[in-house]
Amino acid sequence: MSSSPAHPAELSASHNPRDPYALGRGHGGHGAAATGHGEGGPASKRVIVSYGFWIYLLSDIVMFSAFFAAYAVLAGETAGGPRGRDIFGLGRVAIETMLLLLSSFTCGLGSIAAEKKDMRATQLWLLVTGLLGFAFLVIEVQEFAELIEQGAGPQRSAFLSSFFALVGLHGLHVGVGLLWLGTMMAQIAVKGFKPNIRRRLLCFNLFWHALDIIWVGVFSIVYLLGSGL
């Protein structure tokens, strides 16, 4: 009896034993019998986690984009109340910006120290990052409290509602980031630089840097343009 002809993938694999998934070229050098797997196997856990977290960040950016759009539409709807140039203090906002951008730098230094598995330097730079982020949040809460005390709360006008919503949403993310940072510091202290801990720290770094980028947008669109500069 004659045997059935071999599958093209089997022929390709027999010609190239180092290609277990038959991804090499078939007969005559044309095409490939791909099976959906690369020669090196599936992606590493670090790549998979990073990719998934980037998808989350993109969804977060879409949400912030909606809040930016709402603010842009409502920025002139003051209902006879105060405008941005009447309530924004650029000196205080400049300090906030400096604190947050500096925290992004120290967060990067902490990531470099973690790659070197330097426990002391990692914890030091993460602590500095947390203190800078906390100082930023304190100043922002003070600003909100003063505006409400002056009668410029979110219920005063559509402009102020959109302002409090956008800036407050960013502040909420910073607060969540600080809680996450404290948890990461505790996990590093207890468990060291295990692969899963380093992956979580990588995700935190992406999150924190994304907050800095969003704040640059808030500083430029809300405060600088709102102040008439």
Secondary structure by P-SEA (a helix, b strand, c coil): cccccccaaaaaaaacccccccccccccccccccccccccccccaaaaaaaaaaaaaaaaaaaaaaaaaaaaaacccccccccccccccaaaaaaaaaaaaaaaaaaaaaaaaaaaccaaaaaaaaaaaaaaaaaaaaaaaaaaaaaaaacccccccaaaaaaaaaaaaaaaaaaaaaaaaaaaaaaaaaccccaaaaaaaaaaaaaaaaaaaaaaaaaaccccccccc
